[in-house]
Amino acid sequence: VFLMIVAIAGVSVAADVNVKIKTWKIPSSSHYPHDPLVARDGSIWYGARFSSTIIRFDPKTEQFKEWRTNISTSGPHGIVEAKDGTIWFTAIDAKPTYIGRLDPKTGEIKEYIVREKAKAAGDPEPEGAHTLIFDQKGTIFFTLPGSDEVGRLIPSTGEFVLAKSVQRKITPYGITVNSKGIPWFTMLGTNKIGSVDPETMAIHTYTIPDPDARSRRIVTTPDDVVWFTDPGRGTLGRFDPKTGKF
């Protein structure tokens, strides 16, 4: 398996693109690398799901450094960098699932076990923490497709709040936060995307016109327009919350 970085040196027209590709062979212990992250210092981070390790690659020195999680079945999946330089990740395979924090300076990894404050009878345990993102206040929002939930974690207190849509099964997947601190997420299990009230955790859904649509990854642009991928149909979708139009 190789780590690949692509640099686009210049673009004149669609048929004339100058691209330089360089690859590095990753450590043999990195089984199933996933979701690479470019940190503020230019280093590349990723989680190796099947070996439960977090890896940092320095393109300047071309050196890899690995940290093994405390739980051998963690399955690190999504990964983000906090303002203080710590690395946070989801443990999709761990039971119970958790959000992890790695301090690169000390190598210490701390687990925040995902728990619901009040769970209704018959509701499944939180499962499969998948993708996570920080908002502007340093709060983490994340998806749990395994238990069909969207979660919020306040790192300073360790408090979790989980939310479900009235429609099931929506399979929350990708997640992003717009300029106003509103999380938006995809629903791989249906033809909808959703937003979350960051204070009340109320979920609002928006129906993509085509019933066969299945959204997967998602971003917002500076004007707060929502863009998402639809791999099933091979399309890119755009939703404007101001007009309500897809």
Phi, psi and chi 1 to 4 in degrees:
 res  aa     phi    psi   chi1   chi2   chi3   chi4
   1 VAL       -  142.5  178.1      -      -      -
   2 PHE  -123.9  146.6  -67.1   83.9      -      -
   3 LEU   -91.1  131.8  175.9   68.1      -      -
   4 MET  -125.3  134.3  179.4  173.0   69.2      -
   5 ILE  -121.1  129.6  -65.2  177.9      -      -
   6 VAL  -111.3  128.7  178.9      -      -      -
   7 ALA  -117.1  122.3      -      -      -      -
   8 ILE   -94.3  111.0  -60.2  177.7      -      -
   9 ALA   -79.4  -30.8      -      -      -      -
  10 GLY  -174.9  145.6      -      -      -      -
  11 VAL  -132.1  123.4  178.2      -      -      -
  12 SER  -105.5  -55.6   55.7      -      -      -
  13 VAL  -135.6  169.8  -66.2      -      -      -
  14 ALA   -58.1  -31.2      -      -      -      -
  15 ALA   -90.3   -1.2      -      -      -      -
  16 ASP  -128.5   86.0 -179.0   19.2      -      -
  17 VAL  -121.1  127.9 -179.4      -      -      -
  18 ASN   -98.8  107.5 -177.6   12.0      -      -
  19 VAL  -122.7  134.0  176.6      -      -      -
  20 LYS  -113.6  127.0  -65.2 -179.1  179.3  179.9
  21 ILE  -117.1  129.2  -61.9  176.3      -      -
  22 LYS  -128.9  138.0 -173.5  172.8 -177.3  178.7
  23 THR  -123.4  151.5   63.8      -      -      -
  24 TRP  -130.3  135.1  -67.0  -93.1      -      -
  25 LYS   -74.5  123.8 -172.0  172.6  179.6   58.7
  26 ILE   -80.1  161.2   67.3  173.5      -      -
  27 PRO   -56.5  144.2  -24.3   34.1      -      -
  28 SER   -63.1  -19.3   58.8      -      -      -
  29 SER   -80.1   -9.0   55.0      -      -      -
  30 SER   -85.3   88.7  -66.8      -      -      -
  31 HIS   -92.4  121.8  -62.4  -61.0      -      -
  32 TYR    63.3   65.2 -161.2   76.9      -      -
  33 PRO   -64.9  144.2   24.1  -33.3      -      -
  34 HIS  -147.7  147.5 -159.5  -82.6      -      -
  35 ASP    47.7   67.3  -83.8   12.9      -      -
  36 PRO   -63.3  146.2   25.0  -34.2      -      -
  37 LEU  -123.8  132.3  161.0   74.5      -      -
  38 VAL   -96.1  113.0 -179.7      -      -      -
  39 ALA   -78.2  169.2      -      -      -      -
  40 ARG   -63.7  -26.1  -69.3 -168.5  -59.2  -82.7
  41 ASP   -87.9    5.0   64.3   -2.2      -      -
  42 GLY    91.5   -5.6      -      -      -      -
  43 SER   -74.0  157.9   59.9      -      -      -
  44 ILE  -110.9  128.6  -47.4  -62.4      -      -
  45 TRP  -117.9  147.4  -68.6   80.4      -      -
  46 TYR  -156.7  159.1   62.1   91.5      -      -
  47 GLY  -102.5  139.2      -      -      -      -
  48 ALA  -102.0  102.4      -      -      -      -
  49 ARG   -60.3  -46.9 -179.9  175.1  175.9 -179.0
  50 PHE   -82.8   -8.0  -65.9  160.6      -      -
  51 SER  -113.6    2.1   54.3      -      -      -
  52 SER    51.1   50.1  -72.8      -      -      -
  53 THR  -127.5  153.3   49.5      -      -      -
  54 ILE  -110.9  132.5  -55.6  -63.5      -      -
  55 ILE  -125.7  139.4  -59.9   92.8      -      -
  56 ARG  -115.7  131.6  179.8 -175.4 -173.0  -87.6
  57 PHE  -119.4  130.5  172.5   68.7      -      -
  58 ASP  -103.6  108.2 -173.9  -17.8      -      -
  59 PRO   -62.0  -23.9  -22.1   34.4      -      -
  60 LYS   -72.8  -44.9  -63.3  177.7 -178.1  177.4
  61 THR   -96.8  -12.4   63.5      -      -      -
  62 GLU    59.6   34.7  -60.0 -172.8  -28.9      -
  63 GLN  -109.4  142.2  -63.2  -62.9  -52.2      -
  64 PHE  -104.3  145.8  -70.0   85.3      -      -
  65 LYS  -135.0  136.2 -175.0  173.7 -177.3  178.4
  66 GLU  -118.8  145.3  -61.9  177.5  -80.2      -
  67 TRP  -127.0  124.4  -69.6  -94.6      -      -
  68 ARG   -88.7  135.7 -174.2  168.4  -64.8  -82.2
  69 THR   -68.0  158.0   60.5      -      -      -
  70 ASN   -69.9  -24.9  -59.9  -39.0      -      -
  71 ILE  -108.2  118.3  -59.7  171.8      -      -
  72 SER   -66.9  -18.3   61.5      -      -      -
  73 THR  -106.4   27.1   56.1      -      -      -
  74 SER   -63.0  -48.9  -66.3      -      -      -
  75 GLY    65.7   59.7      -      -      -      -
  76 PRO   -56.6  136.5   17.9  -29.0      -      -
  77 HIS  -126.5  -87.4 -165.0  -86.1      -      -
  78 GLY   -73.0  153.2      -      -      -      -
  79 ILE  -149.5  135.6 -172.6  167.4      -      -
  80 VAL  -141.9  162.6  -67.6      -      -      -
  81 GLU  -110.2  132.8  179.1 -171.4   23.2      -
  82 ALA   -84.4  167.2      -      -      -      -
  83 LYS   -62.4  -27.0  -68.5 -179.5  178.9  179.0
  84 ASP   -87.1    5.9   62.6    0.0      -      -
  85 GLY    89.6   -4.4      -      -      -      -
  86 THR   -73.6  155.2   54.2      -      -      -
  87 ILE  -111.0  127.8  -59.1  -61.7      -      -
  88 TRP  -114.4  144.4  -66.2   70.7      -      -
  89 PHE  -147.8  159.0   61.0   93.3      -      -
  90 THR   -96.3  144.3   54.5      -      -      -
  91 ALA  -108.2   88.6      -      -      -      -
  92 ILE   -70.9  -28.4 -166.3  170.8      -      -
  93 ASP   -96.7  -13.9  -64.7  -34.6      -      -
  94 ALA   -67.4  144.3      -      -      -      -
  95 LYS  -130.0  105.4  -63.4 -174.1 -176.5  -60.7
  96 PRO   -75.4  152.7   28.4  -35.4      -      -
  97 THR   -70.0  155.8 -167.2      -      -      -
  98 TYR  -149.6  165.7   70.1   85.9      -      -
  99 ILE  -103.5  128.2  -55.5  -64.7      -      -
 100 GLY  -106.7  150.4      -      -      -      -
 101 ARG  -126.2  121.7  176.4 -172.4 -177.7  -85.9
 102 LEU  -109.9  127.2  164.2   65.7      -      -
 103 ASP   -97.1  105.3 -174.4  -19.0      -      -
 104 PRO   -61.3  -24.3  -21.1   34.1      -      -
 105 LYS   -72.0  -37.2  -64.1  178.9 -179.6  178.6
 106 THR  -108.4  -18.7   64.5      -      -      -
 107 GLY    81.5    2.0      -      -      -      -
 108 GLU   -74.8  135.1  179.1 -174.6    8.3      -
 109 ILE  -116.4  129.1  -65.0  178.6      -      -
 110 LYS  -117.1  139.3 -179.1  177.4 -179.5  179.5
 111 GLU  -105.4  132.7  -62.0   85.2   20.4      -
 112 TYR  -110.4  100.1  -65.5   78.7      -      -
 113 ILE   -67.9  128.7  -55.9  -61.3      -      -
 114 VAL   -75.9  116.4 -178.0      -      -      -
 115 ARG  -134.0  147.1  -65.5 -171.1  175.1   92.3
 116 GLU   -93.2  139.5  -65.1 -166.3   61.4      -
 117 LYS   -66.1  -40.0  -63.3  177.6   65.1  175.3
 118 ALA  -142.9  118.7      -      -      -      -
 119 LYS  -111.8  127.0 -171.5  165.3   73.8   70.6
 120 ALA   -70.5  152.5      -      -      -      -
 121 ALA   -59.5  131.9      -      -      -      -
 122 GLY    90.3  -13.7      -      -      -      -
 123 ASP   -71.2  141.5  -85.1   -2.4      -      -
 124 PRO   -71.6  159.1   28.5  -36.1      -      -
 125 GLU   -68.9  148.5  -66.7  -65.7  -28.1      -
 126 PRO   -53.6  134.6  -25.1   34.8      -      -
 127 GLU  -146.5  139.6 -178.0  179.3   -6.8      -
 128 GLY    68.2   51.4      -      -      -      -
 129 ALA   -54.1  128.7      -      -      -      -
 130 HIS  -116.6  -70.4 -174.2  -81.2      -      -
 131 THR  -122.3  140.9  -57.4      -      -      -
 132 LEU  -135.1  158.0   74.2  168.6      -      -
 133 ILE  -155.0  148.3 -167.4  165.4      -      -
 134 PHE   -90.0  145.1  -81.1  100.7      -      -
 135 ASP   -93.5 -174.7   72.2   -2.1      -      -
 136 GLN   -68.0  -19.2  -67.2   85.5  -17.3      -
 137 LYS   -93.6   -3.6  -61.1  177.2 -179.1  178.7
 138 GLY    90.7   10.4      -      -      -      -
 139 THR   -84.3  143.0  -60.1      -      -      -
 140 ILE   -99.7  132.8  -68.3  175.1      -      -
 141 PHE  -117.4  143.6  -69.2   89.5      -      -
 142 PHE  -152.7  161.4   60.3   99.7      -      -
 143 THR  -106.5  150.0   56.0      -      -      -
 144 LEU  -131.3   81.3  -61.0  104.6      -      -
 145 PRO   -62.0  -27.0   19.5  -30.9      -      -
 146 GLY   -63.5  -34.1      -      -      -      -
 147 SER  -116.3   11.1   52.0      -      -      -
 148 ASP    63.0   44.8 -138.4   33.0      -      -
 149 GLU  -133.6  162.6  -62.3  170.1  -56.9      -
 150 VAL  -119.2  136.0  176.5      -      -      -
 151 GLY  -120.8  160.6      -      -      -      -
 152 ARG  -131.3  134.5 -178.2 -175.7   72.0 -165.1
 153 LEU  -127.5  127.3  165.9   62.9      -      -
 154 ILE   -96.2  105.0  -60.7  176.8      -      -
 155 PRO   -56.9  -35.6  -27.5   37.3      -      -
 156 SER   -67.2  -26.6   60.2      -      -      -
 157 THR  -112.7  -17.9   64.7      -      -      -
 158 GLY    76.6   12.4      -      -      -      -
 159 GLU   -82.0  131.6  178.4 -172.5   12.8      -
 160 PHE  -107.7  144.9  -76.6   95.8      -      -
 161 VAL  -133.9  129.5  176.5      -      -      -
 162 LEU  -115.1  145.3  -56.6 -177.5      -      -
 163 ALA  -130.6  146.3      -      -      -      -
 164 LYS  -123.5  150.5  -64.9 -177.7  178.0   69.7
 165 SER   -84.7  152.5  169.1      -      -      -
 166 VAL   -67.1  -25.3  -67.7      -      -      -
 167 GLN   -88.3  134.7  178.8 -176.8   -8.5      -
 168 ARG  -131.0  140.1  -52.1  -67.9  -68.0  -84.0
 169 LYS  -107.0  126.6 -177.3  172.2 -175.1   -0.9
 170 ILE   -97.6  -22.5   61.5  171.4      -      -
 171 THR    54.6   70.7  -44.2      -      -      -
 172 PRO   -58.0  138.0  -21.8   34.0      -      -
 173 TYR  -131.9  -92.2 -160.4   92.7      -      -
 174 GLY   -77.1  156.2      -      -      -      -
 175 ILE  -148.4  146.2 -168.8  166.3      -      -
 176 THR  -144.4  171.4 -172.1      -      -      -
 177 VAL  -130.7  131.7  171.5      -      -      -
 178 ASN   -84.7 -175.6   71.3    9.3      -      -
 179 SER   -66.3  -18.9   68.3      -      -      -
 180 LYS   -97.2    7.0  -61.7  178.5  177.3   62.1
 181 GLY    82.0   17.2      -      -      -      -
 182 ILE   -93.4  121.5  -54.3  -62.1      -      -
 183 PRO   -76.0  137.5  -16.5   31.9      -      -
 184 TRP  -120.8  142.8  -74.1   82.4      -      -
 185 PHE  -143.6  158.9   65.0   97.5      -      -
 186 THR   -93.4  158.4   56.4      -      -      -
 187 MET  -124.9   92.3  -59.3 -178.3 -178.7      -
 188 LEU   -66.9  -18.4 -169.7   57.8      -      -
 189 GLY   -88.6   -2.9      -      -      -      -
 190 THR  -156.2  175.7 -174.1      -      -      -
 191 ASN   -91.4   58.9   63.1  -39.5      -      -
 192 LYS  -142.2  160.1  -62.3  177.2 -175.4  -67.6
 193 ILE  -123.5  165.1   60.5  173.3      -      -
 194 GLY  -140.4  162.0      -      -      -      -
 195 SER  -127.6  160.4   66.0      -      -      -
 196 VAL  -127.0  133.6 -177.3      -      -      -
 197 ASP   -72.4  116.4 -175.5  -49.6      -      -
 198 PRO   -64.8  -19.0   23.7  -33.0      -      -
 199 GLU   -91.9  -50.7  -59.9  -61.4  -31.7      -
 200 THR   -90.6  -17.2   67.2      -      -      -
 201 MET    64.6   23.1  -69.2  -62.0  -73.4      -
 202 ALA   -72.5  136.4      -      -      -      -
 203 ILE   -98.9  133.3  -69.5  177.9      -      -
 204 HIS  -117.3  135.6  -53.5  -82.4      -      -
 205 THR  -115.5  152.5   62.6      -      -      -
 206 TYR  -134.2  126.1  -53.0   83.6      -      -
 207 THR   -89.6  123.3  -57.2      -      -      -
 208 ILE   -72.1  131.6  -55.2  168.7      -      -
 209 PRO   -53.8  -39.2  -28.6   36.4      -      -
 210 ASP   -80.3  121.3 -169.6  -31.1      -      -
 211 PRO   -64.3  -17.5   21.7  -32.9      -      -
 212 ASP   -88.1   -2.1  -66.7  -32.7      -      -
 213 ALA   -66.5  141.9      -      -      -      -
 214 ARG  -141.9  101.7  -65.9  -66.2 -177.2  -90.9
 215 SER   -78.8  147.3   57.6      -      -      -
 216 ARG  -127.6  -69.0 -170.9  179.4 -177.9   97.8
 217 ARG  -105.2  157.0  -68.7  -63.1 -173.3 -178.8
 218 ILE  -150.9  144.9 -170.9  168.9      -      -
 219 VAL  -143.8  161.4  -64.4      -      -      -
 220 THR  -120.7  142.3   53.4      -      -      -
 221 THR   -89.4  169.8   43.2      -      -      -
 222 PRO   -56.7  -22.9  -29.1   37.5      -      -
 223 ASP   -88.2    9.7   57.6   -0.3      -      -
 224 ASP    67.7   18.6  -72.6  -22.1      -      -
 225 VAL   -76.7  140.8  169.6      -      -      -
 226 VAL   -99.0  131.0  179.6      -      -      -
 227 TRP  -120.3  142.3  -67.3   79.6      -      -
 228 PHE  -148.0  154.9   58.4   91.8      -      -
 229 THR   -94.8  148.7   59.8      -      -      -
 230 ASP  -130.7   83.5 -178.1  -11.0      -      -
 231 PRO   -64.9  -30.5   24.7  -33.9      -      -
 232 GLY   -61.2  -39.0      -      -      -      -
 233 ARG  -100.9   -3.4  -62.8 -174.2  -58.8  151.8
 234 GLY    68.1   38.3      -      -      -      -
 235 THR  -127.2  162.7   60.3      -      -      -
 236 LEU  -112.4  128.9 -178.8   66.8      -      -
 237 GLY  -108.9  151.2      -      -      -      -
 238 ARG  -131.8  130.8  177.6 -174.7 -171.4  -85.4
 239 PHE  -129.0  128.3  175.1   66.5      -      -
 240 ASP  -104.0  106.3 -172.2  -18.7      -      -
 241 PRO   -59.5  -26.8  -22.8   35.1      -      -
 242 LYS   -68.5  -39.4  -65.2  178.3 -178.5  177.1
 243 THR  -100.0  -17.7   64.2      -      -      -
 244 GLY    75.1   15.3      -      -      -      -
 245 LYS  -103.3  139.4  -67.8 -177.3  178.5 -179.1
 246 PHE   -97.0      -  -76.6   90.0      -      -
